[in-house]
Amino acid sequence: MSGLTPINQGCETQRPCSNWIRAGCVLGLLVAQCALATSPGVDLFLLDDYSMDPEAMGYRTVPPPPQITSVVSNRWEGERGDAVTDLSSRLRSRYLHPATESLVFRVDAEARVLYPTRFDAITDDRLRFEGRIHEAALRHDRGRFETDAGWQALRWGAIPGAGVLDVISPQALSADADIQRQKAPQLSLRTAVEFADQSLSFFITPTPGFAPELADDPVLTPATDDLSPEFGAQLQWQGVRGTFFANAAMLVPDTATRSEAQATEADLTPYSLLGMGATLPVGPTEWKAELAYKSGLRPANPATIAEPAPVALGGTRDRLDGAVGVDFNSPVYGRWSGYLTLYWWLDDSDLSESQIWGSDMAVSWQESWLDQRLETTLTGYSSLTEPVLAGIVSGMWRFSPRMELETALTHYLADDGTPFADLDGETQFSTEWRYLF
């Protein structure tokens, strides 16, 4: 035990030195506390934003790997009286390639095989192959600035599908279970800049597109010799109660027209648009409204699939369009969406009383059942001024996250001179099996 130093004895011999160290530490802490108390407040995160940049710190930002998602499907369509009108297999793929952290290239393409459904000497029905590019565009997103350029479909305003402000890309004329309706892509450029609570966006379309029914018509030819590019701007700002829009654009008409019934050339004279819109959320409900003044339109009966370019009812004049819409999402009552549009020709010369103003209406209800495996949708299209009704009942069953089966039944009731007039009394049904990978 003589070789060991007792603990108590060591402490007693080091106590004077440790006291001086403790006194020095306490004095240093007091000086530092006084200095911090008298100095102005400093936010270390605002000293130098550049110092927090990973690239400035020597790190290299690697963009995420490319992504590709595909859907293979078999579709069967029919009508009352005809067992099968369309039988096809489809492969649709969407490819996302992030070239850099801010630049993404996206492609959405579809290949279809259409099988013959009629085997007689009169009908020329044979195996056909078709391809379609739904989207091929570049997106650049850098801070406050974003740009989309390429083959794409653009939407505008607060109520998609209503046709008041959402008139940039051509809209299909057929009824769809989604009341936002299908849009045909076209070559366009859109750029936007964001501020604190506002965003300002611009678009330009060098070669305006046409509704799919007009582009596929074998007789009608759109008059594109004097067709000017489409362009416009939208100002969007976030208010205390909702989001507001202001729009201005030069566009091609919503509906192409002909000078007479025998004409084979469709007129697409540009017109100007000034409009505004708003979305106001109130609990689970979101209310929407739009108003647009359109100058230089030609009045005509509604376009149909059989007559995508109706005969004009006079020269160009001005029209006032308005729409109200609502989205209601409830865990008990499902998801409800709908809109009501009204239009009024400001110059009613040479127009009958039923042609001076008109309306369109669409309502959709969607609900999921059995732990999200079954999804049902009810959709209806009608009008307050014309006898027209289109109803769609559809259901989709998910066997797994990758495989699903969807079936739909559509029925039309419409008089002459109204939307869907060429489909009056028809009942259409379809079944489609899809596999996602």
N, C-alpha and C positions, 0 to 999 in steps of 0.2 A: 504493500500500500504506500510505501514511501515514494514510489515513482509516479504517483498520480497526484494531480492538483485538485483539491476540493473545489466544487462549483461555487460555493459561497465565497471561498477565498479569492477566486478569480474575479468575481464581480466586485468585490470590495476594492481590489487593486485597480480596476478599470473604471470605477465610478466617476472620478473627476474628469476623465477624458470624455466619457459619454455624455456628461452633463453639458459640457461646452458644445458638443455636436448637436445636442437637442436644442439648446438655446439658439444656435445659429440657424437651424432649420425653421424653428418657430418664427424668428425674426425675418427670414427670407419669405415665408408664407405671408406674413403680415404686410411686407412691402409689396409683394405681388398682388395681394388682394386690394390694397389701396390703389395701385396702378390701374387695375381692371375696373374698379369702382368709379374712378375719375375719367377714364377714357370713353370715347363715343362707342355705341354699339356697332358691331361689324358682323355682317352675314358672310360667312366663309364661302357659301355657295355662289355668291355674286361677285367675288373678287376677280375670278378669271374663268369664264366659261370655257375658254379654249384649253385650259389646263385639265379639264375633265373630259376632253375629247379622247376616245380610245386611240385614234390614229396619232394624235399628238403625243400620247404616252408610249408610242411604239408598237401598239397592237394593230393588226390588220383585220378589217371587217370582212368576213366571208359571207356572201349571199347564200340563202338557203338553196338546197338542191332542186332541180326541176321536178315538177309534179305532173302526172298524167292520170286522169280518171276517165273511164270509158263505160258505156252502157250499150249492151247488145239486147235487142228486143225483136219480138215477132208481133205484128199487128194485123188484126182482121177487122175490116169494116164492112157494113152492110146497110141495106135500106129495106123498108117494108115493100115486099113484092120481089126484091132481088136478094137472094141469100147472101151473096158476097159481091161487093163492089171494089174492094181493095184488099190485097193480101201481100204483105211485104215483110222483109227482114231488114233491120237497121243496125248500124254500128255508129254511135256518136261518141266522140272523144273530145276532151278538153285538156289542153296542154298549157301549163304555166312554166315559163322559163325566166327566173330572176337573173338577168345578166349582171346587174350590180345591186347594191342595197336599195337603190331608188328607181331602177329601170327594170320593168317586167314586160315580157313579151307573152301574149296569150293568143291561143288559137282554139276555136270551137268548130269542128268539122263533122259532117255526117255523110255516110255512104249507105245507099239503099239498094235493095234488090226487090223489084216488083214482079210478082209471079202472075202468069196469065190466069184470069178468072172466067173467061168466056172462050169456048171452043166451037165456034161456028165459022162459016165461010164469009159472013158479012162483016163481022167485027174483026179488025186487025189488032188482035191482042197477043202479045208475045212477051217473052222474058226481057226485062229492061233493067239497066243499071243507071243510077243517078247519083250525083254527088253535089253537096251543097256546103258552102262555108258560111256559118252563122256569125263568125267573128274572127278577125285576124288583125290585132291592133297592138300598139305599144302604149304602155302607161309609165309616165315619169312622175314620181312623187318626191319632192324635195322640200321639206319644211312647209312653208306657206303656199308653194306653187305646185300644181299638178296639171298634167297634160295627158290626153288620150288622143291618139292618132291612128287611123287605119280604117278597116272595114268593120263597122260596128253599128248598133242601134242605140239611139239616144232618147232619153225621156226628159220632160220638162214639167214644171209646175207642181201643184199640190195634189192633183187627182189624176193619176195615171189611167189611161184608157178612156177618159171622158171626152177627149177631142177638143177641149177649149184651149188650153195652153200646151197640152201634150200632143203637138202636131209636127214635130221635127221629122222623125222617121215614119215612113208609110205604115199604116195599120191595116191588118187583115180585115176583110169584110165578113168573114164567117163568125158565128157565135163560138165562144170558148168558155170552158168551166171557170177560167180565171178572168174576172171582169176587167183586168188591166189590158187584156187583148194582146195578141202577138204583134210584134214589130218586125218589119223587114229591114235588114242591115243595109247600110250605104257607106260610101267613102266619106269620111268627115274628120274634122279636127276640133277638139274641145280643150280649152285651157281655162284654169280657174286660179284665183289668188284669194287667200283667206286673211282676214284681219281679226281683230279681237272678237267681235260679235257679228261680223259681216263677211260675205264672200261674193266675189264678182267673177262671173264666168262668161266666156265667149265661145261661139261655135261657128264653123263655116263648112258648107258642103259644096265642093266644086261641081259635082254632077248629082243633082237631086234624084232620089229613087222614086219608084212608083209602087202602088199597092200590088201585092203578088198576083191578084186576079187580073190586073191590067197588064202587068209585064208578061203574063203567060197567055194572054188572049191572042189567038192566031190571026185575027182580022184587024183589030185596032193597033195603031202605031202612035205612040206619044210624040207630039211635036216638040222635038228637042233642039231644033236649029237655033231658035232665039231664046232658049231657056237660060236664065241667069242663075248664078250660084245662090244658095241659101246662106244666110248669115243672121246672127242675132246675139243678144246679150241678156243676161239675167242677174239681177242684184238680189241677194238673199241676206236677210238679217234676223238675228234672234232677239225677240223682245221679251218682256217680262212674262207675258201670257202665252206666247207662241212664236211661230216662225212665219215670216212674211216674204213675199216675192214681188218683184217688178220686172216685167219682160218687154222687150222690143225686138222685132225680127222682120226680115223679108223672106217669104216662103213661097213654095208652090202651093196650089189649092189643095184643100182637104180631099176634094173630089174632082177628078178630071171631067171635062164636059165635051160634047160634040155640037157642032152648029146645026146638024140635022140628023135624022135617024139613019140615013144611008152613008153618012160620012165615016171614013175609015181612019181619020186623024183625030186624036184626043188633044184638047187644048189644056195647057198647063201654064197659063199666064201668071206670073208671080203676083202676090198680094202682100200688103204690109199688116203687121200686128202690133198692137199695144195692149198690154194686159197686166194684171196683178192677181195675187192669190195669197192665201193664208191657211195655216194649220193651227188649231187651238186644242190642245189636250185638256180634257176635263175628266179626271179619274181614269177609269178604264176605257173611256170613249175619246176619240180624236175627231173633231169636227174640221171640215175642209171647205174652202170656198174659192172660186175663180171667176174672173170677169175679163173679157177680151173684146177689143174693138178691132174689127177686121175690115180693111178697105181694099176694094178691087176684086171681090168675089163675083162669080156668076151664079145666080140661083138655078137650081135644078132639083129634080126628084132625087131621093136617096139612091146611092149606088148599090147595086146588088152583085152577086157573083156572076149571074148571067149577063148583066149590063153594068160593068164596072165604070163606064163613062156615059152617063145619061145625057139626054139632049138638054142644052141650056134653055132657060125660060126667059132670056133677055140679056141685056148687056151687063157690064160690071157695075156693082153698087156696094154699099157698105152694109155690114151686119154686126149686131151686138150679140155676143155669146156669154152665157153665164152657167155656172154649175155649183152645186152643193154636194158634199159627200160626207160619209161617216164611216169610221172603223170602230167596232166594239168587240173587245176580247174579254170573255168571261170564262172562268173554269167550270161554271155551271151550265151556261147557255151556249157555249161555243163561240166561234169567231164569226161576226157579221160584218159585211162590207157592202157599200152601195153608193150610188150617186144618181143625181137627177140633173139633166142639162136642159137649157132653154136657149133658143135662138130667135132673133127678130130682125127682119130686113127693114132697114131704116127708110129705104125708097120702095114703096109697095106698088108702084105703077106696073101694069101688065101682069100682076100677080093676083091669084084668087085668094079668098079669105083664108082657105086652108093652107096656102103656101106662104103667107106672110110670116107666120111663126110656127115653131114646132118644138118637139121635146124628145128626149131619149132617157130611158131609165134602166138601171141594172142593179140587181141585188144578189148577193151570194152568202150562203151559210155553210160553214165547215165545222166538223166535229170529229174527234178521235175517240175510239172505243177500245176496250179489251187491251189496256196497257199499251196504247199507241199502235196496235197491230192493224186495226181497221180504221180507215178514214173515209168519211162520207162527205159529199159536197152537193148542194142544191143551188142552181144558178138560174136566174130568170132575166130576160130582156123584154122591155115593153116600151110604151109611149103614152103620154097623156093626150096627144092630139090625133093619133093614128091607130087603127085597129091592127096591132101587131103584137105577137107574143112568141118568144122562144124559150123553152125550158130544157134544162140539162140536169140529169140525175147521174151521178158518178160515184163509184166506190172503189177503194184500193185496199188490198190485203197484203200485208208484209209477212212473207214467210220467214224472212231473216233480214238482218241489216243490208244484205246484198241482193235479195230476190223479192220481187213484188209483182202482183197481178192487178191490173186496173181495167174496169169495164165502165162504159158510159152509154146513156140513152138520151137522145135529143129529139124534140118534137117542135115543129114550126107551125104557126098560124099567122097569116099575113095577107092583107088585101093588096091589090095592084097599087103601085106608086108608093109603097112603103118598104122599109128595110126587110130583107128576107122574103120579098114577094115571090121570087122564083122558086122558093122552097115551101110554099104554102101546102099544108097537109102532109108533109113528108116526116117520116120517123126514121132516124138514123141510129145505128148502134155500133159500138166498137169494143174490142177486147185487145189488150196489149200485155204481154209478159215481158218483164225487164229483169236483167241481171247486171249488177254494178260490180265493176272490178277496177 
